[in-house]
Amino acid sequence: MPKLNEIVHYPPKPCASCGQMMRRKRQRNGVWESRHDWEARKYCNPTRMSAAYRQPKVPDAEADWTTAHERARRLKPHGPCERCGSDRYVRVHHKDGDWRHNDPGNLERLCQSCHLKEHRGRRRCLICGNPVKGHGYCSKHYQRWKKYGDPYMVNINEWTQPYRDAV
């Protein structure tokens, strides 16, 4: 496990805007950028990111999100949730995850609760694989990230406390 100021080298990756190879950054307090932040970063600097977002988007009639979802709602008849039977806040869910695939066999009526469980239930912690609480971390690593700014950081006093109590 890396220490606070010890660098862990991740392979460089290209900037999504200019193609320049990016390396892991050091924060103002001297701590290296966390693995989660490194994997999430796509641009080498904020100027490149804002330039990429300012580029005009070409509309595509086939991939229009609103039209595809309206078509799915028309294809699947109204009714209760197919999993729990609730008739409140029922929506259309695409079983294969592709919102463009509006085959009636791929569509399912789900209530809001079952729909959220379907989409969010599979997320796992980036570090240990436990269910996610926030920012891609389980409860333990999320608390470490909030307290120390790094999900890998551990307070050494937490390890020695049971030993002191036994002596």
C-alpha positions as a Markdown table, in Angstrom:
| # | Residue | x | y | z |
|---|---|---|---|---|
| 1 | Met | 0.0 | 0.0 | 0.0 |
| 2 | Pro | 1.5 | 3.4 | -0.9 |
| 3 | Lys | 2.3 | 5.9 | 1.8 |
| 4 | Leu | 1.1 | 9.5 | 1.8 |
| 5 | Asn | 3.9 | 11.1 | -0.4 |
| 6 | Glu | 4.9 | 7.9 | -2.2 |
| 7 | Ile | 4.2 | 8.0 | -5.9 |
| 8 | Val | 2.5 | 5.1 | -7.6 |
| 9 | His | 3.2 | 5.2 | -11.3 |
| 10 | Tyr | 0.2 | 4.7 | -13.5 |
| 11 | Pro | 0.7 | 4.4 | -17.2 |
| 12 | Pro | 0.5 | 7.7 | -19.1 |
| 13 | Lys | -2.6 | 8.2 | -21.2 |
| 14 | Pro | -3.4 | 10.7 | -24.0 |
| 15 | Cys | -5.4 | 13.9 | -23.5 |
| 16 | Ala | -8.9 | 13.5 | -25.1 |
| 17 | Ser | -8.5 | 17.0 | -26.7 |
| 18 | Cys | -4.9 | 17.4 | -27.9 |
| 19 | Gly | -3.5 | 13.9 | -27.7 |
| 20 | Gln | -0.6 | 14.9 | -25.5 |
| 21 | Met | 0.5 | 12.2 | -23.0 |
| 22 | Met | -0.7 | 13.0 | -19.4 |
| 23 | Arg | 1.0 | 12.1 | -16.2 |
| 24 | Arg | -0.2 | 11.9 | -12.7 |
| 25 | Lys | -0.4 | 15.3 | -10.9 |
| 26 | Arg | 0.8 | 16.4 | -7.5 |
| 27 | Gln | -1.7 | 18.4 | -5.5 |
| 28 | Arg | -0.9 | 21.7 | -3.8 |
| 29 | Asn | -0.4 | 20.0 | -0.4 |
| 30 | Gly | 2.3 | 17.7 | -2.0 |
| 31 | Val | 0.1 | 14.6 | -2.1 |
| 32 | Trp | -0.2 | 12.7 | -5.4 |
| 33 | Glu | -3.5 | 12.6 | -7.3 |
| 34 | Ser | -5.6 | 9.7 | -6.2 |
| 35 | Arg | -6.2 | 6.7 | -8.5 |
| 36 | His | -9.9 | 7.5 | -8.9 |
| 37 | Asp | -9.1 | 11.1 | -10.0 |
| 38 | Trp | -6.4 | 9.9 | -12.3 |
| 39 | Glu | -8.7 | 7.4 | -14.0 |
| 40 | Ala | -11.5 | 9.9 | -14.3 |
| 41 | Arg | -9.4 | 12.7 | -15.8 |
| 42 | Lys | -9.6 | 13.0 | -19.6 |
| 43 | Tyr | -7.9 | 16.3 | -20.3 |
| 44 | Cys | -4.4 | 17.6 | -19.6 |
| 45 | Asn | -5.6 | 21.0 | -18.3 |
| 46 | Pro | -8.8 | 23.0 | -17.8 |
| 47 | Thr | -8.3 | 25.1 | -21.0 |
| 48 | Arg | -8.3 | 21.9 | -23.2 |
| 49 | Met | -11.4 | 20.7 | -21.4 |
| 50 | Ser | -13.3 | 23.9 | -21.9 |
| 51 | Ala | -12.2 | 24.0 | -25.6 |
| 52 | Ala | -13.5 | 20.4 | -26.0 |
| 53 | Tyr | -16.9 | 21.3 | -24.5 |
| 54 | Arg | -17.2 | 24.4 | -26.7 |
| 55 | Gln | -17.0 | 22.4 | -29.9 |
| 56 | Pro | -20.4 | 22.3 | -31.7 |
| 57 | Lys | -22.2 | 18.9 | -31.4 |
| 58 | Val | -23.6 | 17.5 | -34.6 |
| 59 | Pro | -27.2 | 16.4 | -34.0 |
| 60 | Asp | -28.0 | 12.8 | -35.1 |
| 61 | Ala | -31.6 | 12.0 | -35.8 |
| 62 | Glu | -31.1 | 8.3 | -35.2 |
| 63 | Ala | -29.5 | 8.7 | -31.8 |
| 64 | Asp | -31.9 | 11.3 | -30.4 |
| 65 | Trp | -32.4 | 10.3 | -26.7 |
| 66 | Thr | -35.8 | 11.9 | -26.3 |
| 67 | Thr | -37.3 | 10.4 | -29.4 |
| 68 | Ala | -36.0 | 6.9 | -28.6 |
| 69 | His | -37.4 | 6.9 | -25.1 |
| 70 | Glu | -40.8 | 8.3 | -26.3 |
| 71 | Arg | -40.9 | 5.4 | -28.9 |
| 72 | Ala | -40.1 | 2.9 | -26.1 |
| 73 | Arg | -43.0 | 4.3 | -24.0 |
| 74 | Arg | -45.4 | 3.9 | -26.9 |
| 75 | Leu | -44.2 | 0.3 | -27.6 |
| 76 | Lys | -44.6 | -1.0 | -24.1 |
| 77 | Pro | -48.2 | -0.9 | -22.8 |
| 78 | His | -49.0 | 0.8 | -19.5 |
| 79 | Gly | -49.2 | -1.4 | -16.5 |
| 80 | Pro | -47.7 | -2.2 | -13.1 |
| 81 | Cys | -44.0 | -2.9 | -12.4 |
| 82 | Glu | -43.1 | -6.3 | -13.7 |
| 83 | Arg | -40.9 | -7.1 | -10.7 |
| 84 | Cys | -42.8 | -5.9 | -7.6 |
| 85 | Gly | -46.3 | -5.1 | -8.9 |
| 86 | Ser | -46.3 | -1.4 | -7.8 |
| 87 | Asp | -48.3 | 0.9 | -10.0 |
| 88 | Arg | -46.6 | 4.1 | -8.8 |
| 89 | Tyr | -43.9 | 5.9 | -11.0 |
| 90 | Val | -43.7 | 3.2 | -13.6 |
| 91 | Arg | -41.1 | 3.6 | -16.3 |
| 92 | Val | -39.8 | 1.7 | -19.3 |
| 93 | His | -36.4 | -0.1 | -18.9 |
| 94 | His | -34.2 | -1.5 | -21.7 |
| 95 | Lys | -33.0 | -4.9 | -20.5 |
| 96 | Asp | -29.8 | -4.9 | -22.6 |
| 97 | Gly | -28.9 | -1.4 | -21.5 |
| 98 | Asp | -29.0 | 0.1 | -25.1 |
| 99 | Trp | -31.7 | 2.8 | -25.2 |
| 100 | Arg | -31.7 | 2.7 | -29.0 |
| 101 | His | -32.8 | -1.0 | -29.0 |
| 102 | Asn | -36.6 | -0.6 | -28.8 |
| 103 | Asp | -37.6 | -4.2 | -29.6 |
| 104 | Pro | -40.7 | -5.0 | -27.4 |
| 105 | Gly | -38.9 | -8.1 | -26.0 |
| 106 | Asn | -36.1 | -5.8 | -24.7 |
| 107 | Leu | -38.5 | -3.5 | -22.9 |
| 108 | Glu | -39.7 | -3.9 | -19.4 |
| 109 | Arg | -42.0 | -1.8 | -17.2 |
| 110 | Leu | -40.3 | -1.0 | -13.8 |
| 111 | Cys | -41.2 | 1.3 | -10.9 |
| 112 | Gln | -38.8 | 4.0 | -9.9 |
| 113 | Ser | -37.4 | 1.9 | -7.1 |
| 114 | Cys | -36.8 | -1.3 | -9.1 |
| 115 | His | -35.3 | 0.8 | -12.0 |
| 116 | Leu | -32.8 | 2.5 | -9.7 |
| 117 | Lys | -31.8 | -0.9 | -8.2 |
| 118 | Glu | -31.3 | -2.3 | -11.7 |
| 119 | His | -29.0 | 0.5 | -12.8 |
| 120 | Arg | -27.2 | 1.3 | -9.5 |
| 121 | Gly | -27.1 | -2.1 | -7.8 |
| 122 | Arg | -24.1 | -3.4 | -9.8 |
| 123 | Arg | -21.7 | -0.6 | -8.9 |
| 124 | Arg | -18.6 | -1.8 | -6.9 |
| 125 | Cys | -15.8 | 0.0 | -5.1 |
| 126 | Leu | -12.8 | 0.8 | -7.3 |
| 127 | Ile | -10.5 | -0.5 | -4.6 |
| 128 | Cys | -12.0 | -3.6 | -2.8 |
| 129 | Gly | -15.1 | -4.5 | -4.8 |
| 130 | Asn | -17.7 | -3.9 | -2.1 |
| 131 | Pro | -21.0 | -2.1 | -2.9 |
| 132 | Val | -20.5 | 1.6 | -3.6 |
| 133 | Lys | -21.5 | 4.4 | -1.2 |
| 134 | Gly | -20.2 | 7.5 | -3.1 |
| 135 | His | -17.6 | 8.7 | -5.6 |
| 136 | Gly | -17.0 | 5.1 | -6.7 |
| 137 | Tyr | -15.8 | 3.9 | -3.2 |
| 138 | Cys | -17.4 | 1.6 | -0.5 |
| 139 | Ser | -18.2 | 3.1 | 2.9 |
| 140 | Lys | -14.7 | 2.5 | 4.3 |
| 141 | His | -12.8 | 3.9 | 1.4 |
| 142 | Tyr | -15.3 | 6.8 | 1.1 |
| 143 | Gln | -14.7 | 7.8 | 4.7 |
| 144 | Arg | -11.0 | 7.7 | 4.2 |
| 145 | Trp | -11.3 | 9.8 | 1.1 |
| 146 | Lys | -13.4 | 12.4 | 3.0 |
| 147 | Lys | -11.1 | 12.5 | 6.0 |
| 148 | Tyr | -7.6 | 12.3 | 4.5 |
| 149 | Gly | -8.2 | 13.2 | 0.8 |
| 150 | Asp | -7.0 | 9.7 | -0.3 |
| 151 | Pro | -9.0 | 6.4 | -0.1 |
| 152 | Tyr | -5.7 | 4.5 | 0.5 |
| 153 | Met | -4.6 | 6.5 | 3.5 |
| 154 | Val | -4.8 | 4.9 | 6.9 |
| 155 | Asn | -4.3 | 6.5 | 10.3 |
| 156 | Ile | -1.6 | 4.5 | 12.1 |
| 157 | Asn | -3.2 | 5.1 | 15.5 |
| 158 | Glu | -6.3 | 3.1 | 14.4 |
| 159 | Trp | -4.0 | 0.0 | 14.0 |
| 160 | Thr | -2.2 | 0.4 | 17.4 |
| 161 | Gln | -5.2 | 1.2 | 19.5 |
| 162 | Pro | -6.3 | -2.5 | 20.2 |
| 163 | Tyr | -2.7 | -3.3 | 21.2 |
| 164 | Arg | -2.6 | -0.4 | 23.7 |
| 165 | Asp | -5.9 | -1.4 | 25.3 |
| 166 | Ala | -4.6 | -5.0 | 25.8 |
| 167 | Val | -1.4 | -3.9 | 27.6 |
